[in-house]
Amino acid sequence: MKKFQPGFAERQQESSKAKQALLNKAKEASKDPNAAARHEARREIAIAREARQAERKAERRAEKERKALAQAEAEAARLAAEQAEQERLAAEAAAAEAAKKELLAAQKAERDRRYAARKARR
């Protein structure tokens, strides 16, 4: 058996009936005495939802700012620690250089003393 396929006129008529049914339903809904109350309730719910969304957005922004501040503080602390470490290493190097010069001066003094002693024995 062949499937029934409606023609253009039939489809147009069905579409017209569906549109008329939707229009009638909308007219009946507009006559409902509770429609204004339901509309107002939906409006209040939407306003409350927008307020909650704005609050969450502000909280996320504040959290992002707190994280950025904490990260900046951590970076500053890390840089200060690096600077202190570099200064410590520079001080150690300067102390080692001074100790080396002192040792060389002591060795030279000892050499000079031995040389003078040898000269005195001759």
DSSP file (Angstrom, degrees, kcal/mol; ACC not computed):
  #  RESIDUE AA STRUCTURE BP1 BP2  ACC     N-H-->O    O-->H-N    N-H-->O    O-->H-N    TCO  KAPPA ALPHA  PHI   PSI    X-CA   Y-CA   Z-CA
    1    1 A M              0   0    0      0, 0.0     2,-0.2     0, 0.0     0, 0.0   0.000 360.0 360.0 360.0 140.2    0.0    0.0    0.0
    2    2 A K        -     0   0    0      1,-0.1     2,-0.1     3,-0.0     3,-0.0  -0.566 360.0-112.7 -82.3 140.0    1.2    3.4   -0.9
    3    3 A K        -     0   0    0     -2,-0.2     2,-0.5     1,-0.1    -1,-0.1  -0.459  32.4-112.8 -71.9 144.5    1.8    6.0    1.9
    4    4 A F        -     0   0    0     -2,-0.1    -1,-0.1     1,-0.0     0, 0.0  -0.659  31.6-170.5 -79.9 127.2   -0.5    8.9    1.9
    5    5 A Q        -     0   0    0     -2,-0.5    -3,-0.0    -3,-0.0     2,-0.0  -0.967  19.6-132.6-120.0 115.1    1.3   12.2    1.1
    6    6 A P        -     0   0    0      0, 0.0     2,-0.0     0, 0.0    -2,-0.0  -0.321  21.3-124.9 -68.1 149.1   -0.8   15.3    1.6
    7    7 A G     >  -     0   0    0      1,-0.1     4,-2.3     4,-0.0     5,-0.2  -0.183  31.8 -91.0 -82.7-179.8   -0.8   17.9   -1.2
    8    8 A F  H  > S+     0   0    0      1,-0.2     4,-2.5     2,-0.2     5,-0.2   0.907 124.5  51.0 -61.7 -44.7    0.1   21.5   -0.9
    9    9 A A  H  > S+     0   0    0      1,-0.2     4,-2.1     2,-0.2    -1,-0.2   0.887 110.8  49.0 -63.2 -39.7   -3.5   22.6   -0.2
   10   10 A E  H  > S+     0   0    0      2,-0.2     4,-2.4     1,-0.2    -1,-0.2   0.919 112.1  47.9 -67.1 -43.3   -3.9   20.1    2.6
   11   11 A R  H  X S+     0   0    0     -4,-2.3     4,-2.3     1,-0.2    -2,-0.2   0.903 112.0  50.4 -63.4 -40.2   -0.6   21.1    4.2
   12   12 A Q  H  X S+     0   0    0     -4,-2.5     4,-2.2    -5,-0.2    -1,-0.2   0.892 110.5  49.4 -65.0 -39.6   -1.6   24.7    4.0
   13   13 A Q  H  X S+     0   0    0     -4,-2.1     4,-2.2     2,-0.2    -2,-0.2   0.907 111.1  49.0 -67.0 -42.4   -4.9   24.0    5.6
   14   14 A E  H  X S+     0   0    0     -4,-2.4     4,-2.3     2,-0.2    -2,-0.2   0.898 111.2  50.5 -63.5 -40.8   -3.3   22.1    8.5
   15   15 A S  H  X S+     0   0    0     -4,-2.3     4,-2.4     1,-0.2    -2,-0.2   0.908 109.5  50.7 -63.3 -42.3   -0.8   24.9    9.0
   16   16 A S  H  X S+     0   0    0     -4,-2.2     4,-2.3     1,-0.2    -2,-0.2   0.907 110.1  49.8 -62.6 -42.6   -3.6   27.4    9.1
   17   17 A K  H  X S+     0   0    0     -4,-2.2     4,-2.3     2,-0.2    -2,-0.2   0.906 110.8  49.8 -62.7 -42.1   -5.6   25.3   11.7
   18   18 A A  H  X S+     0   0    0     -4,-2.3     4,-2.2     2,-0.2    -2,-0.2   0.916 111.3  48.4 -64.6 -43.1   -2.5   25.0   13.9
   19   19 A K  H  X S+     0   0    0     -4,-2.4     4,-2.3     1,-0.2    -1,-0.2   0.900 111.5  50.0 -63.1 -40.7   -1.8   28.8   13.8
   20   20 A Q  H  X S+     0   0    0     -4,-2.3     4,-2.5     2,-0.2    -1,-0.2   0.883 109.1  52.2 -65.7 -37.9   -5.5   29.5   14.6
   21   21 A A  H  X S+     0   0    0     -4,-2.3     4,-2.3     2,-0.2    -2,-0.2   0.913 110.5  47.9 -64.4 -42.3   -5.3   27.0   17.6
   22   22 A L  H  X S+     0   0    0     -4,-2.2     4,-2.2     2,-0.2    -2,-0.2   0.898 111.8  50.4 -63.8 -40.3   -2.2   28.8   18.9
   23   23 A L  H  X S+     0   0    0     -4,-2.3     4,-2.2     2,-0.2    -2,-0.2   0.915 111.0  48.3 -64.3 -43.5   -3.9   32.2   18.5
   24   24 A N  H  X S+     0   0    0     -4,-2.5     4,-2.3     1,-0.2    -2,-0.2   0.902 110.5  51.4 -63.0 -40.9   -7.0   31.0   20.4
   25   25 A K  H  X S+     0   0    0     -4,-2.3     4,-2.1     1,-0.2    -1,-0.2   0.901 110.4  48.9 -63.1 -40.9   -4.8   29.6   23.1
   26   26 A A  H  X S+     0   0    0     -4,-2.2     4,-1.9     2,-0.2    -1,-0.2   0.880 110.2  51.5 -66.9 -38.3   -3.0   32.9   23.5
   27   27 A K  H  X S+     0   0    0     -4,-2.2     4,-1.1     2,-0.2    -2,-0.2   0.911 110.6  48.2 -65.0 -41.6   -6.3   34.8   23.6
   28   28 A E  H  X S+     0   0    0     -4,-2.3     4,-0.6     1,-0.2     3,-0.4   0.897 110.4  52.0 -64.8 -40.2   -7.6   32.5   26.3
   29   29 A A  H >< S+     0   0    0     -4,-2.1     3,-0.7     1,-0.2    -1,-0.2   0.858 106.2  54.1 -65.3 -34.4   -4.4   33.0   28.3
   30   30 A S  H 3< S+     0   0    0     -4,-1.9    -1,-0.2     1,-0.2    -2,-0.2   0.774 105.5  53.8 -72.2 -23.7   -4.6   36.8   28.1
   31   31 A K  H 3< S+     0   0    0     -4,-1.1    -1,-0.2    -3,-0.4    -2,-0.2   0.603  82.5 111.5 -82.6 -11.7   -8.2   36.6   29.5
   32   32 A D    X<  -     0   0    0     -3,-0.7     3,-1.1    -4,-0.6     4,-0.4  -0.452  63.2-147.3 -66.2 127.8   -6.9   34.6   32.6
   33   33 A P  T 3  S+     0   0    0      0, 0.0     4,-0.4     0, 0.0     3,-0.3   0.748  97.2  53.2 -69.2 -22.7   -7.2   36.8   35.7
   34   34 A N  T 3> S+     0   0    0      1,-0.2     4,-2.6     2,-0.1     5,-0.2   0.491  83.8  89.7 -89.0  -3.1   -4.1   35.1   37.3
   35   35 A A  H <> S+     0   0    0     -3,-1.1     4,-2.8     1,-0.2     5,-0.2   0.906  85.5  50.4 -62.8 -41.9   -1.9   35.8   34.2
   36   36 A A  H  > S+     0   0    0     -4,-0.4     4,-2.5    -3,-0.3    -1,-0.2   0.900 111.4  48.9 -64.2 -39.1   -0.7   39.2   35.5
   37   37 A A  H  > S+     0   0    0     -4,-0.4     4,-2.4     2,-0.2    -2,-0.2   0.919 112.9  47.0 -65.8 -42.9    0.2   37.6   38.8
   38   38 A R  H  X S+     0   0    0     -4,-2.6     4,-2.6     2,-0.2    -2,-0.2   0.908 112.2  50.6 -65.0 -40.1    2.1   34.8   37.1
   39   39 A H  H  X S+     0   0    0     -4,-2.8     4,-2.3    -5,-0.2    -2,-0.2   0.924 111.4  47.8 -62.1 -44.2    3.9   37.3   34.8
   40   40 A E  H  X S+     0   0    0     -4,-2.5     4,-2.4     2,-0.2    -2,-0.2   0.889 111.0  51.3 -64.2 -39.5    4.9   39.4   37.8
   41   41 A A  H  X S+     0   0    0     -4,-2.4     4,-2.3     2,-0.2    -2,-0.2   0.921 110.8  47.9 -64.3 -43.2    6.2   36.3   39.7
   42   42 A R  H  X S+     0   0    0     -4,-2.6     4,-2.4     1,-0.2    -2,-0.2   0.892 111.0  52.1 -63.4 -38.5    8.3   35.3   36.7
   43   43 A R  H  X S+     0   0    0     -4,-2.3     4,-2.3     2,-0.2    -2,-0.2   0.917 110.0  47.8 -63.7 -43.4    9.6   38.8   36.4
   44   44 A E  H  X S+     0   0    0     -4,-2.4     4,-2.6     2,-0.2    -2,-0.2   0.897 111.2  51.3 -64.0 -39.9   10.6   38.8   40.1
   45   45 A I  H  X S+     0   0    0     -4,-2.3     4,-2.5     1,-0.2    -2,-0.2   0.921 110.2  49.3 -62.4 -42.8   12.3   35.4   39.7
   46   46 A A  H  X S+     0   0    0     -4,-2.4     4,-2.4     2,-0.2    -2,-0.2   0.896 110.9  49.7 -64.0 -40.2   14.2   36.8   36.7
   47   47 A I  H  X S+     0   0    0     -4,-2.3     4,-2.1     2,-0.2    -1,-0.2   0.918 111.9  48.2 -64.5 -42.6   15.3   39.8   38.6
   48   48 A A  H  X S+     0   0    0     -4,-2.6     4,-2.4     2,-0.2    -2,-0.2   0.897 110.8  51.5 -64.0 -39.7   16.5   37.6   41.5
   49   49 A R  H  X S+     0   0    0     -4,-2.5     4,-2.5     1,-0.2    -2,-0.2   0.920 109.9  48.9 -63.0 -44.2   18.3   35.4   39.1
   50   50 A E  H  X S+     0   0    0     -4,-2.4     4,-2.4     1,-0.2    -1,-0.2   0.882 110.3  51.6 -63.1 -37.9   20.1   38.3   37.5
   51   51 A A  H  X S+     0   0    0     -4,-2.1     4,-2.3     2,-0.2    -1,-0.2   0.917 110.5  47.9 -65.5 -42.2   21.1   39.6   41.0
   52   52 A R  H  X S+     0   0    0     -4,-2.4     4,-2.7     2,-0.2    -2,-0.2   0.906 111.8  50.4 -64.3 -40.4   22.5   36.2   41.9
   53   53 A Q  H  X S+     0   0    0     -4,-2.5     4,-2.5     1,-0.2    -2,-0.2   0.910 110.8  48.7 -63.5 -41.6   24.4   36.1   38.6
   54   54 A A  H  X S+     0   0    0     -4,-2.4     4,-2.4     2,-0.2    -1,-0.2   0.898 111.6  50.3 -65.0 -39.0   25.9   39.6   39.2
   55   55 A E  H  X S+     0   0    0     -4,-2.3     4,-2.5     2,-0.2    -2,-0.2   0.927 111.5  47.4 -64.9 -44.4   26.8   38.6   42.8
   56   56 A R  H  X S+     0   0    0     -4,-2.7     4,-2.7     1,-0.2    -2,-0.2   0.900 111.4  51.6 -63.3 -39.4   28.6   35.4   41.6
   57   57 A K  H  X S+     0   0    0     -4,-2.5     4,-2.4     2,-0.2    -1,-0.2   0.914 110.4  48.2 -63.5 -42.0   30.4   37.4   38.9
   58   58 A A  H  X S+     0   0    0     -4,-2.4     4,-2.7     2,-0.2    -2,-0.2   0.896 111.4  50.6 -64.8 -39.6   31.6   40.0   41.5
   59   59 A E  H  X S+     0   0    0     -4,-2.5     4,-2.7     2,-0.2    -2,-0.2   0.916 110.6  48.7 -64.0 -42.6   32.8   37.1   43.7
   60   60 A R  H  X S+     0   0    0     -4,-2.7     4,-2.4     2,-0.2    -2,-0.2   0.912 112.2  49.1 -63.5 -40.4   34.7   35.5   40.8
   61   61 A R  H  X S+     0   0    0     -4,-2.4     4,-2.3     2,-0.2    -2,-0.2   0.923 112.5  47.6 -63.8 -43.6   36.2   38.9   40.0
   62   62 A A  H  X S+     0   0    0     -4,-2.7     4,-2.6     2,-0.2    -2,-0.2   0.905 112.1  49.9 -64.3 -40.8   37.2   39.5   43.6
   63   63 A E  H  X S+     0   0    0     -4,-2.7     4,-2.6     2,-0.2    -1,-0.2   0.900 110.1  50.9 -63.9 -39.9   38.7   35.9   43.8
   64   64 A K  H  X S+     0   0    0     -4,-2.4     4,-2.4     2,-0.2    -2,-0.2   0.909 111.1  48.2 -63.9 -41.0   40.6   36.6   40.6
   65   65 A E  H  X S+     0   0    0     -4,-2.3     4,-2.5     2,-0.2    -2,-0.2   0.898 110.9  51.0 -65.6 -40.5   42.0   39.8   42.1
   66   66 A R  H  X S+     0   0    0     -4,-2.6     4,-2.7     2,-0.2    -2,-0.2   0.920 111.3  48.1 -62.4 -42.4   42.9   38.0   45.4
   67   67 A K  H  X S+     0   0    0     -4,-2.6     4,-2.6     1,-0.2    -2,-0.2   0.914 111.7  49.5 -64.4 -41.5   44.8   35.3   43.4
   68   68 A A  H  X S+     0   0    0     -4,-2.4     4,-2.4     2,-0.2    -1,-0.2   0.902 112.2  48.3 -64.0 -40.2   46.6   37.9   41.3
   69   69 A L  H  X S+     0   0    0     -4,-2.5     4,-2.6     2,-0.2    -2,-0.2   0.920 112.3  48.3 -65.4 -43.7   47.6   39.8   44.5
   70   70 A A  H  X S+     0   0    0     -4,-2.7     4,-2.6     1,-0.2    -2,-0.2   0.901 112.0  49.8 -62.9 -40.2   48.8   36.6   46.2
   71   71 A Q  H  X S+     0   0    0     -4,-2.6     4,-2.5     2,-0.2    -1,-0.2   0.904 110.8  49.4 -65.3 -40.3   50.7   35.7   43.1
   72   72 A A  H  X S+     0   0    0     -4,-2.4     4,-2.5     2,-0.2    -2,-0.2   0.907 111.7  48.8 -64.9 -40.9   52.3   39.2   43.0
   73   73 A E  H  X S+     0   0    0     -4,-2.6     4,-2.6     2,-0.2    -2,-0.2   0.915 111.5  49.4 -64.3 -42.3   53.2   38.9   46.7
   74   74 A A  H  X S+     0   0    0     -4,-2.6     4,-2.6     2,-0.2    -2,-0.2   0.905 111.6  49.2 -62.8 -40.8   54.8   35.5   46.1
   75   75 A E  H  X S+     0   0    0     -4,-2.5     4,-2.6     2,-0.2    -2,-0.2   0.907 111.2  49.4 -64.9 -41.2   56.7   36.8   43.1
   76   76 A A  H  X S+     0   0    0     -4,-2.5     4,-2.5     2,-0.2    -2,-0.2   0.908 111.9  48.5 -64.2 -41.2   58.0   39.8   45.2
   77   77 A A  H  X S+     0   0    0     -4,-2.6     4,-2.5     2,-0.2    -2,-0.2   0.907 111.4  50.2 -64.4 -41.1   59.0   37.4   48.0
   78   78 A R  H  X S+     0   0    0     -4,-2.6     4,-2.5     2,-0.2    -2,-0.2   0.919 111.6  47.7 -63.2 -43.1   60.8   35.1   45.5
   79   79 A L  H  X S+     0   0    0     -4,-2.6     4,-2.6     2,-0.2    -2,-0.2   0.898 111.6  50.3 -64.6 -39.8   62.6   38.1   44.0
   80   80 A A  H  X S+     0   0    0     -4,-2.5     4,-2.6     2,-0.2    -2,-0.2   0.906 110.9  49.3 -64.2 -40.4   63.6   39.3   47.5
   81   81 A A  H  X S+     0   0    0     -4,-2.5     4,-2.4     2,-0.2    -2,-0.2   0.907 111.4  49.2 -64.7 -41.2   64.9   35.9   48.4
   82   82 A E  H  X S+     0   0    0     -4,-2.5     4,-2.6     2,-0.2    -2,-0.2   0.921 111.7  49.1 -62.7 -43.2   66.9   35.8   45.1
   83   83 A Q  H  X S+     0   0    0     -4,-2.6     4,-2.6     2,-0.2    -2,-0.2   0.919 111.6  48.7 -61.8 -44.6   68.3   39.2   45.9
   84   84 A A  H  X S+     0   0    0     -4,-2.6     4,-2.5     1,-0.2    -1,-0.2   0.898 111.5  50.1 -63.3 -39.8   69.3   38.2   49.4
   85   85 A E  H  X S+     0   0    0     -4,-2.4     4,-2.7     2,-0.2    -2,-0.2   0.907 110.8  49.1 -65.1 -41.4   70.9   35.0   48.1
   86   86 A Q  H  X S+     0   0    0     -4,-2.6     4,-2.5     2,-0.2    -2,-0.2   0.913 111.9  48.7 -64.3 -41.3   72.9   37.0   45.5
   87   87 A E  H  X S+     0   0    0     -4,-2.6     4,-2.5     2,-0.2    -2,-0.2   0.898 111.5  50.0 -64.3 -39.8   74.0   39.4   48.2
   88   88 A R  H  X S+     0   0    0     -4,-2.5     4,-2.6     2,-0.2    -2,-0.2   0.926 111.8  47.7 -63.6 -44.3   75.0   36.5   50.5
   89   89 A L  H  X S+     0   0    0     -4,-2.7     4,-2.4     1,-0.2    -2,-0.2   0.896 111.9  50.1 -63.9 -39.5   77.0   34.9   47.6
   90   90 A A  H  X S+     0   0    0     -4,-2.5     4,-2.5     2,-0.2    -1,-0.2   0.902 111.4  48.8 -64.9 -40.3   78.7   38.2   46.9
   91   91 A A  H  X S+     0   0    0     -4,-2.5     4,-2.6     2,-0.2    -2,-0.2   0.907 111.6  49.3 -65.6 -41.4   79.6   38.7   50.5
   92   92 A E  H  X S+     0   0    0     -4,-2.6     4,-2.6     2,-0.2    -2,-0.2   0.906 111.7  49.1 -63.3 -40.8   81.0   35.1   50.7
   93   93 A A  H  X S+     0   0    0     -4,-2.4     4,-2.4     2,-0.2    -2,-0.2   0.908 111.9  48.3 -65.5 -41.0   83.0   35.8   47.5
   94   94 A A  H  X S+     0   0    0     -4,-2.5     4,-2.5     2,-0.2    -2,-0.2   0.906 112.5  48.6 -65.2 -40.8   84.3   39.0   49.0
   95   95 A A  H  X S+     0   0    0     -4,-2.6     4,-2.5     2,-0.2    -2,-0.2   0.901 112.0  49.1 -65.1 -40.4   85.2   37.3   52.3
   96   96 A A  H  X S+     0   0    0     -4,-2.6     4,-2.3     2,-0.2    -2,-0.2   0.896 111.5  49.6 -66.0 -39.2   87.0   34.5   50.3
   97   97 A E  H  X S+     0   0    0     -4,-2.4     4,-2.5     2,-0.2    -2,-0.2   0.917 111.6  48.4 -64.3 -43.1   88.9   37.0   48.3
   98   98 A A  H  X S+     0   0    0     -4,-2.5     4,-2.4     1,-0.2    -2,-0.2   0.908 111.9  49.2 -64.1 -41.0   89.9   38.9   51.4
   99   99 A A  H  X S+     0   0    0     -4,-2.5     4,-2.5     2,-0.2    -1,-0.2   0.892 110.7  51.0 -64.9 -39.0   91.0   35.6   53.1
  100  100 A K  H  X S+     0   0    0     -4,-2.3     4,-2.7     2,-0.2    -2,-0.2   0.924 111.2  47.4 -64.7 -43.6   93.0   34.7   49.9
  101  101 A K  H  X S+     0   0    0     -4,-2.5     4,-2.5     1,-0.2    -2,-0.2   0.901 112.3  50.5 -63.2 -39.6   94.8   38.1   49.9
  102  102 A E  H  X S+     0   0    0     -4,-2.4     4,-2.3     2,-0.2    -2,-0.2   0.907 111.0  48.4 -64.3 -41.5   95.5   37.8   53.6
  103  103 A L  H  X S+     0   0    0     -4,-2.5     4,-2.8     2,-0.2    -2,-0.2   0.917 111.7  49.4 -64.6 -43.5   97.0   34.3   53.1
  104  104 A L  H  X S+     0   0    0     -4,-2.7     4,-2.5     1,-0.2    -2,-0.2   0.902 111.1  49.9 -62.8 -39.6   99.1   35.6   50.2
  105  105 A A  H  X S+     0   0    0     -4,-2.5     4,-2.5     2,-0.2    -1,-0.2   0.904 111.8  48.1 -64.7 -40.6  100.3   38.4   52.3
  106  106 A A  H  X S+     0   0    0     -4,-2.3     4,-2.4     2,-0.2    -2,-0.2   0.906 112.0  49.3 -66.2 -41.0  101.2   36.0   55.2
  107  107 A Q  H  X S+     0   0    0     -4,-2.8     4,-2.4     2,-0.2    -2,-0.2   0.907 111.8  48.9 -64.3 -40.3  103.0   33.7   52.7
  108  108 A K  H  X S+     0   0    0     -4,-2.5     4,-2.9     2,-0.2    -2,-0.2   0.911 110.3  50.9 -65.1 -41.3  104.9   36.7   51.3
  109  109 A A  H  X S+     0   0    0     -4,-2.5     4,-2.4     1,-0.2    -2,-0.2   0.915 110.8  49.1 -62.1 -41.4  105.9   37.8   54.8
  110  110 A E  H  X S+     0   0    0     -4,-2.4     4,-2.4     2,-0.2    -2,-0.2   0.912 111.9  48.7 -63.8 -42.3  107.1   34.3   55.6
  111  111 A R  H  X S+     0   0    0     -4,-2.4     4,-2.8     2,-0.2    -2,-0.2   0.928 112.0  48.8 -61.4 -45.6  109.2   34.2   52.4
  112  112 A D  H  X S+     0   0    0     -4,-2.9     4,-2.7     1,-0.2    -2,-0.2   0.898 110.7  51.2 -62.3 -40.1  110.6   37.6   53.1
  113  113 A R  H  X S+     0   0    0     -4,-2.4     4,-2.3     2,-0.2    -1,-0.2   0.928 112.0  45.8 -63.9 -44.8  111.5   36.5   56.7
  114  114 A R  H  X S+     0   0    0     -4,-2.4     4,-2.5     2,-0.2    -2,-0.2   0.906 113.1  50.6 -64.9 -40.3  113.3   33.4   55.5
  115  115 A Y  H  X S+     0   0    0     -4,-2.8     4,-2.4     1,-0.2    -2,-0.2   0.918 111.5  47.6 -62.7 -43.1  115.1   35.4   52.8
  116  116 A A  H  X S+     0   0    0     -4,-2.7     4,-2.0     1,-0.2    -1,-0.2   0.880 111.1  51.7 -65.9 -37.2  116.2   37.9   55.3
  117  117 A A  H  X S+     0   0    0     -4,-2.3     4,-1.6     2,-0.2    -2,-0.2   0.903 110.3  48.7 -66.2 -40.8  117.4   35.1   57.7
  118  118 A R  H  X S+     0   0    0     -4,-2.5     4,-0.9     1,-0.2    -2,-0.2   0.909 111.4  49.5 -65.1 -40.6  119.4   33.5   54.9
  119  119 A K  H  < S+     0   0    0     -4,-2.4     3,-0.5     1,-0.2    -1,-0.2   0.876 109.0  53.0 -63.6 -36.6  121.0   36.8   54.1
  120  120 A A  H  < S+     0   0    0     -4,-2.0    -1,-0.2     1,-0.2    -2,-0.2   0.816 104.1  56.3 -70.6 -30.1  121.8   37.4   57.7
  121  121 A R  H  <        0   0    0     -4,-1.6    -1,-0.2     1,-0.2    -2,-0.2   0.741 360.0 360.0 -73.5 -22.3  123.6   34.0   57.9
  122  122 A R     <        0   0    0     -4,-0.9    -1,-0.2    -3,-0.5    -2,-0.2   0.440 360.0 360.0 -82.5 360.0  126.0   34.8   55.1
